[in-house]
Amino acid sequence: MTLIEKVKNRERLTQEEGEALYELDLFTLGELADEIRQEKFGKKSYFNINRHINPTNVCADVCKFCAYSATRKNPHQYTMSHEQILEIATNSIEKGAKELHIVSAHNPNDGVEWYMGAFRKIREKFPTVHIKSMTAAEIDFLHRHYGLSYEEVIDQMIASGVDSMPGGGAEIFDEEVREYLCKGKVTSEQWLDIHELWHNKGKMSNATMLFGHIETRAHRVDHMLRLREVQDRTGGFNAFIPLVYQKENNYLKNCNYPTGQEVLKTYAIARILLDNIPNIKAYWATSTINLALIAQEFGANDLDGTIEKEAIQSAAGAASANGMELEEFIALIKNSGFTPVERDSLYNELKVYEKN
């Protein structure tokens, strides 16, 4: 049986077969991925009305790819107070945001209460807003810095009002690559363990993969298959998000920055390999909105959201600092031939924007 026949028969692929998918013609690969996508979602493309809040850029860890941390290229340190965080949340929720995506650097100057207290204040004022916060890397930092177990941090998160976890900090799971990229940060095994613990509490999370730097295609496939294995056990991943590496203002050199075709192939392969993770997100903040719209034809069924403000990817060159207006977002999806569907953070459909 050929590789294409195995994909059409919905048979699971191995590491070697996943790598072989990259050798297929771009449009053949796109057709295979699009067929799977349409079986699941038709022409629907999902997004949410969200606000990214990045409360501090002071970081105890050193990652070569990071342009956000104030301890390296960025000399402008800041740490928001709970009142500042709550003010941003209030303004965004009044404008219609239904999700707050809160991700910080690993600030050694503020205790666990700085994190948890912010969540509690938001939850007290806004009982229904979805709080998506605390990457596995942040949880590992609190574990290392304050001597808490992973489960203790997770229990505090839940008690403080966190609803789901974002997928950041995954980078690439291969440990040799990880040693070079982000030595000292959460390991691949720890990242996976933390998400599995979270899932075992009945909670959902996302998973990311940072690609287009020094990793190989084999590393990407390995990364996806490790996620597939955890998902078989827990079913707790909402979405997989391939993040295109942003190359400005950081210390990572000699990168094999991907072409648009390579990015689209990676989305398509994610759709084919990750048969148990329902949503593949083309996060427009890293891929550009134009490539994200094309990615809808290559397996992606989600474009993230309006974002409003974003500091981490834009620090490295992404055009996402000020988000995108809702009307423009809807129009772009419609003009690309798809049906925009506003969703909540757990992928329940809230509103379908039918064509005029």
C-alpha positions, -999 to +999 in steps of 0.1 A: +000+000+000+014+034-009+017+063+015-011+082-002-034+052+000-026+049+037-036+085+042-068+081+022-076+050+043-071+070+075-044+047+087-019+060+113+015+069+100+049+062+115+078+086+120+093+075+087+060+079+069+055+113+084+089+124+071+080+110+037+049+132+035+073+162+032+085+147-001+051+148-017+041+175-041+026+206-022-007+203-039-010+166-035-003+170+002-028+199+004-055+178-012-050+150+013-051+174+043-081+194+029-101+162+025-096+153+062-104+189+072-136+190+052-148+157+066-146+172+101-155+209+095-168+214+060-159+250+050-161+264+085-131+283+099-131+291+136-119+322+155-126+338+188-127+373+202-098+373+225-073+396+242-037+387+248-022+401+280+015+397+287+019+410+323+058+410+325+088+406+303+113+400+332+126+365+328+148+341+347+153+318+318+173+325+286+160+313+253+180+321+222+149+326+200+132+351+224+130+388+216+105+395+244+126+389+275+139+422+290+170+404+303+185+401+267+179+423+237+150+442+252+162+466+278+128+479+288+116+459+318+081+460+330+058+442+354+021+450+356+003+453+389-029+434+395-048+467+390-032+472+356-040+437+345-076+441+357-079+474+339-068+458+306-091+429+311-121+452+319-115+473+288-112+443+265-143+425+280-163+457+275-153+456+239-165+420+235-136+398+244-147+364+257-112+350+263-082+364+281-050+347+270-025+356+297+011+345+293+041+360+311+079+357+312+093+339+342+097+367+366+118+358+397+110+390+415+073+383+421+059+354+440+032+328+432+006+352+446+014+377+418+002+351+393-027+336+412-039+369+427-044+383+392-065+354+381-087+357+412-093+394+407-104+388+371-126+359+381-142+378+409-151+407+386-159+386+355-173+352+365-179+340+329-149+352+310-126+323+299-091+326+314-065+308+293-032+311+311+000+296+325+021+277+299+038+245+311+070+265+310+056+290+335+043+261+357+078+245+356+094+279+365+071+282+396+080+246+405+117+253+402+118+287+418+093+282+447+096+245+454+060+236+446+051+204+429+035+206+394+003+194+409+004+220+436+008+248+410-020+233+389-044+230+419-037+267+427-044+277+391-078+259+391-087+274+425-078+308+413-100+306+382-078+294+353-100+276+328-075+262+302-038+262+295-022+276+264+003+255+245+034+277+248+069+265+259+068+233+238+092+247+212+107+215+197+107+183+219+140+169+206+163+174+236+195+182+217+177+210+199+161+221+231+195+222+249+207+247+223+174+267+221+163+270+257+187+252+281+174+252+316+137+257+307+111+230+310+122+198+293+100+180+267+092+152+291+082+177+318+061+197+293+042+166+284+038+155+320+024+189+330-002+188+303-012+153+311-016+163+348-038+192+337-059+169+315-063+144+344-079+172+363-106+173+337-092+204+320-083+212+283-052+227+268-035+235+235-002+223+221+023+243+201+055+236+180+080+263+172+095+255+138+116+271+111+148+276+131+175+249+135+152+219+137+148+193+109+117+178+094+123+147+114+122+167+146+088+182+136+073+148+130+087+134+162+072+164+181+037+157+166+038+120+173+047+126+210+016+148+212-005+122+195+007+096+221-004+118+250-037+126+233-044+089+230-042+087+268-060+119+278-080+135+249-072+168+265-057+188+237-081+212+220-058+223+192-023+220+177-006+252+168+025+252+146+042+285+154+065+299+126+097+311+142+101+349+142+137+359+134+142+395+145+158+408+177+171+376+191+203+355+195+194+325+173+216+325+142+221+304+111+185+293+109+168+275+081+139+299+078+110+282+061+095+291+027+057+296+025+055+261+009+073+245+038+049+262+063+019+250+043+033+215+042+038+215+079+002+225+085-010+197+061+012+171+078-001+181+112-037+175+100-027+141+086-006+129+116-027+143+144-058+123+138-069+126+175-064+164+180-094+180+164-083+215+156-052+227+137-047+264+142-030+286+117-019+313+142-019+343+119+004+363+143+033+341+133+024+329+098+010+362+085-027+366+079-022+359+041-005+325+047-030+316+075-059+321+050-042+298+025-035+273+053-073+268+054-068+248+022-040+228+038-058+213+068-061+243+092-096+250+105-088+277+131-072+311+128-070+320+165-087+354+171-088+391+170-060+393+197-063+431+202-028+434+217+002+411+215+037+416+227+057+383+225+056+375+187+056+411+177+088+417+196+105+393+171+090+409+140+054+396+137+027+421+126+004+413+155+011+441+180-024+456+176-045+426+167-071+428+140-106+443+138-135+418+140-151+430+108-119+428+088-112+393+102-147+381+092-144+396+057-110+380+051-123+346+060-154+350+038-133+363+008-111+333+011-141+310+004-147+298+040-175+304+065-163+323+096-175+308+129-170+325+162-162+299+189-156+299+226-123+288+240-134+251+241-146+252+204-183+255+211-199+274+182-212+308+192-221+325+159-219+314+122-213+343+098-231+330+066-222+346+033-242+376+023 
